[in-house]
């Protein structure tokens, strides 16, 4: 067999073999979790009390929040219990 024939007999890798190698799967998993978490956090920030989506009907949404409403993601201080959590009822 000549070198040209041996080279022609060698198959080029398919797209599946190129993109879905075993050692690349953890990278895809980490990137998927990171993109999902970033999307969730941006959505959470967009629904916060200090974001105004409708300036005509609700220009100051933070005025309608009670003192005992938890606004942050989690409470760090012990004994600082809130009676309710914030949820946007109108834009």
C-alpha positions in Angstrom: 0.0 0.0 0.0 1.3 3.4 -0.9 1.1 6.3 1.5 -1.6 8.0 -0.6 -3.8 4.9 -0.4 -3.3 4.7 3.3 -4.2 8.4 3.7 -7.3 8.0 1.6 -8.4 4.9 3.6 -8.3 7.0 6.8 -11.7 8.4 7.5 -12.3 12.0 8.6 -14.0 12.3 12.0 -17.8 13.0 11.8 -19.4 16.0 13.4 -20.7 13.8 16.2 -17.2 12.6 17.0 -15.8 16.1 16.9 -18.4 17.8 19.1 -19.4 15.1 21.5 -16.1 13.6 22.7 -16.1 12.1 26.2 -13.7 14.6 27.7 -15.8 17.6 26.6 -19.0 16.5 28.3 -18.1 18.0 31.7 -17.4 21.4 30.0 -20.8 21.3 28.4 -22.4 20.5 31.7 -20.7 23.3 33.5 -21.4 25.8 30.8 -25.1 24.7 30.7 -25.5 25.1 34.5 -23.7 28.5 34.4 -25.9 29.9 31.6 -29.0 28.6 33.3 -28.0 30.2 36.6 -27.1 33.5 34.9 -30.5 33.5 33.1 -32.3 32.8 36.4 -30.5 35.5 38.2 -31.1 38.1 35.5 -34.8 37.2 35.5 -34.8 37.6 39.3 -33.2 41.0 39.2 -35.6 42.2 36.5 -38.5 41.3 38.8 -37.1 43.2 41.8 -39.0 46.0 43.6 -36.7 48.8 42.4 -37.3 48.0 38.7 -40.0 50.0 36.9 -41.5 48.4 33.8 -44.7 50.5 33.6 -44.2 54.1 34.3 -47.7 55.2 33.8 -49.7 52.9 36.0 -47.1 52.1 38.6 -44.3 54.7 38.6 -43.0 53.8 42.1 -43.4 50.1 42.8 -41.2 50.2 45.9 -43.8 52.4 47.7 -46.2 49.5 48.1 -43.7 47.3 50.1 -44.2 46.7 53.9 -41.4 46.8 56.4 -41.6 43.1 57.2 -41.2 42.0 53.6 -38.0 40.0 52.7 -36.5 41.5 49.5 -33.2 39.8 49.4 -32.4 36.2 48.3 -31.6 35.0 51.8 -31.4 36.3 55.3 -28.0 36.1 57.0 -28.8 37.4 60.5 -30.3 35.1 63.1 -33.6 36.1 64.5 -34.4 38.5 61.7 -37.6 36.7 60.5 -39.8 38.3 58.0 -43.5 37.7 57.8 -43.7 37.6 54.0 -41.5 37.5 50.9 -41.7 39.9 48.0 -43.5 38.9 44.8 -44.4 41.3 42.1 -48.2 41.3 41.7 -48.2 43.9 38.9 -45.7 45.3 36.5 
